[in-house]
Amino acid sequence: MINLDKSPLLLYKDSMLIRTKKIISPKVSSSPWVLIQSAASVLASLTIIFTASLFIPAPADAGGRDIFTAECATCHSITRPTRRPTVEEALNEKGPAMWYAGSKYKEGFISRWLQDPKPIRGMKYNSLTEKSEGGHMALDSKEAEEVAAYLQGLKSPDMLEVEIKPKATVRGRFIFQKKLGCYGCHTIRRGSRIVGGLTGPTLLGTAERLNPEWIYSYIKNPGAFTPRSPMPNYSKMLSEIKLKALVAYISVQK
């Protein structure tokens, strides 16, 4: 009996074992009629296997993966680096890596952004002199959802387990503004004004964009995500309490 719940490869294997045993069994007559019946039975089994394979669904993210490969892979890598790139290789990168997108971005953000893309960096990627003018291609809602579903499935093994509740504490604000001088690279809202540098990604909208766990993991070890990251490693400069306060402050920014 052939179990159609199995994969086509296993179905084929089972079928051939059953049919082969029947053909080579000493109990089977060697008359032409019996041999014809056995051959017809094998053919029927193969037809069942082929038909069953037609109903195997494609992976849920197949559409998004295909769209990403065709439209996005030129600028965004989905392969985790196995070595530290050379300076020249790093400067030739056209956009941020996406191999950890599912760890970095909150559910829903990627789809929304792809439908209405706005610059997240004040300067062009890998530039200290040219301002970003935007111009990222937009996708329709269906394509955006498919690409987002694919990217949300890409996770980093370097994520650290931590629980952080976004909160604008005085301690977190002091560390951001005074102790570390994060203003130098990142824009943030201060009262009614938007202040800060343009060389790093903006922290405006972080509450809707970034997972606090990823912010924590990135600050602890930026090189694990971007081997030649210009982001300083603050893991030895901040106690665990201060680091969590900083992440909580960044995570609440709108």
C-alpha positions in Angstrom: 0.0 0.0 0.0 1.5 3.4 -1.0 1.1 6.2 1.5 0.4 9.4 -0.4 1.2 11.6 2.6 4.9 11.0 1.9 7.1 13.2 -0.3 7.3 12.3 -4.0 10.8 10.9 -3.5 9.7 8.6 -0.8 6.6 7.6 -2.8 8.8 6.7 -5.7 11.1 4.7 -3.5 8.2 2.8 -1.8 6.6 2.2 -5.2 9.7 0.8 -6.8 10.4 -1.4 -3.8 6.9 -2.9 -4.0 7.0 -3.3 -7.8 10.5 -4.7 -7.9 9.7 -7.3 -5.3 6.7 -8.4 -7.3 8.7 -8.6 -10.5 11.7 -10.5 -9.2 9.8 -12.7 -6.7 10.2 -16.4 -7.6 6.5 -16.8 -7.0 5.7 -14.5 -10.0 5.1 -16.3 -13.3 7.4 -15.4 -16.1 4.6 -15.4 -18.7 4.5 -12.4 -21.0 1.0 -11.6 -19.7 2.1 -11.4 -16.1 5.1 -9.3 -17.0 2.9 -6.9 -18.9 0.6 -6.6 -15.9 3.6 -5.9 -13.6 4.9 -3.2 -16.0 1.5 -1.6 -16.2 1.2 -1.6 -12.4 4.6 0.2 -12.1 3.6 2.8 -14.6 0.3 3.4 -12.8 2.3 3.9 -9.5 4.6 6.4 -11.2 1.6 8.3 -12.5 0.2 8.5 -9.0 3.5 9.8 -7.7 3.7 12.5 -10.4 0.1 13.6 -9.9 0.7 13.8 -6.1 3.8 16.0 -6.6 1.7 18.5 -8.5 -0.2 19.3 -5.4 2.7 19.9 -3.1 2.5 23.6 -2.1 5.4 26.0 -2.8 7.1 27.5 0.3 5.1 30.3 1.8 7.8 32.8 1.1 8.6 31.7 -2.4 7.0 34.7 -4.1 8.8 37.2 -1.8 12.1 35.4 -2.3 11.7 35.6 -6.1 10.8 39.3 -6.0 13.7 40.1 -3.7 16.2 38.2 -5.9 15.0 40.1 -9.0 14.6 43.6 -7.5 16.6 43.9 -4.3 19.5 41.5 -4.2 21.8 43.9 -6.2 22.0 46.3 -3.2 21.1 44.1 -0.2 22.8 40.9 0.9 20.9 38.1 2.5 24.1 36.0 3.1 25.7 36.1 6.5 29.4 37.1 6.1 31.9 34.3 6.8 34.8 36.8 7.1 35.4 40.5 7.7 35.2 42.3 4.3 38.1 44.4 3.1 37.7 48.2 3.2 37.1 48.3 -0.6 34.5 45.5 -0.4 32.7 47.4 2.4 32.7 50.7 0.5 31.2 48.9 -2.5 28.1 47.8 -0.6 25.1 49.7 -1.9 22.7 49.1 1.0 22.3 47.5 4.4 22.4 43.8 4.7 19.1 42.0 5.1 20.2 38.6 6.3 19.0 39.5 9.9 16.0 41.5 8.8 13.6 39.3 10.8 15.5 40.0 14.0 15.9 43.7 13.4 12.6 44.9 12.2 9.2 44.8 13.8 6.4 42.9 12.2 4.6 45.1 9.7 7.3 47.7 9.3 9.0 46.2 6.2 5.7 45.9 4.3 4.7 49.5 5.1 8.1 50.9 4.2 8.3 49.1 0.9 4.9 50.6 -0.1 6.0 54.1 0.8 9.8 54.2 1.2 11.4 57.2 2.9 15.1 57.6 3.6 16.2 56.2 7.0 19.7 57.6 6.6 20.5 61.3 6.2 23.5 60.5 4.0 23.8 58.1 1.2 24.8 54.6 2.2 28.6 54.5 2.8 29.0 58.2 2.1 30.1 61.1 4.4 29.5 63.8 1.9 26.4 63.1 -0.2 23.0 63.5 1.3 20.4 60.8 0.7 17.8 61.9 -1.9 15.6 58.8 -1.5 14.4 57.2 -4.7 14.1 53.7 -3.4 11.6 51.8 -5.6 8.1 51.2 -4.1 6.2 47.9 -4.3 2.5 47.4 -4.5 0.8 46.0 -1.4 0.8 42.4 -2.6 4.5 42.4 -3.5 5.4 44.3 -0.4 3.6 41.7 1.8 5.4 38.8 0.0 8.8 40.4 0.3 8.2 41.3 4.0 7.1 37.7 4.8 10.3 36.4 3.2 12.6 38.9 5.1 10.8 38.4 8.4 11.9 34.8 8.2 15.6 35.7 8.1 17.0 35.6 11.7 20.4 36.2 13.2 22.0 33.6 15.5 23.7 36.4 17.3 20.6 37.7 18.9 20.8 37.9 22.7 18.0 37.0 25.0 16.9 40.0 26.9 13.6 41.7 28.0 13.5 45.4 27.6 10.4 47.6 28.0 10.7 50.8 25.9 10.7 53.8 28.3 12.1 57.3 28.1 14.0 57.4 31.4 16.2 60.2 32.6 19.1 57.8 32.8 18.6 56.6 29.3 18.4 60.2 27.9 21.5 61.2 29.8 23.5 58.3 28.5 22.4 59.0 24.9 22.9 62.8 25.1 25.9 63.2 27.4 27.8 60.1 28.1 28.1 58.6 24.7 27.3 61.5 22.4 25.0 59.5 20.1 23.8 62.8 18.6 27.0 62.8 16.6 25.7 60.2 14.1 21.9 59.8 14.8 19.0 62.2 14.6 16.4 62.2 17.3 13.5 64.4 18.5 14.3 66.8 21.3 11.2 68.6 22.3 9.8 70.2 19.1 13.2 70.0 17.3 14.9 67.3 15.4 18.6 67.2 16.2 21.7 65.1 15.6 24.0 63.8 12.9 23.2 62.3 9.5 25.9 59.7 9.0 24.0 56.9 10.9 20.4 55.8 10.5 17.9 58.1 12.1 16.4 57.0 15.4 13.1 58.8 14.6 10.4 56.2 14.4 12.4 53.5 16.2 9.3 52.6 18.2 7.6 51.4 15.1 10.7 50.1 13.3 13.2 48.3 15.4 13.0 45.4 17.9 14.5 46.4 21.3 16.2 43.0 21.5 18.0 43.7 18.3 19.1 47.2 19.4 20.5 45.7 22.5 22.3 42.9 20.6 23.7 45.4 18.1 25.1 47.8 20.7 26.6 44.9 22.5 28.3 43.6 19.4 27.9 45.6 16.2 30.5 43.6 14.4 28.4 40.5 14.6 25.9 42.1 12.3 28.1 44.5 10.3 31.7 43.3 10.4 33.1 46.7 9.4 30.5 48.8 11.3 31.5 52.3 12.2 29.4 51.9 15.3 31.7 51.9 18.4 31.4 48.8 20.7 30.0 50.1 24.0 29.8 46.7 25.6 32.7 47.4 28.0 31.7 51.1 28.6 28.3 50.5 30.0 27.0 48.4 32.8 24.1 46.1 32.1 21.7 48.4 33.8 22.9 51.5 31.9 22.8 49.6 28.6 19.2 48.5 29.1 18.3 52.1 30.0 19.8 53.3 26.8 18.1 50.7 24.7 14.8 51.5 26.4 15.2 55.2 25.6 16.1 54.5 22.0 13.2 52.0 21.6 10.5 54.6 22.5 11.5 57.2 20.0 8.7 58.2 17.5 
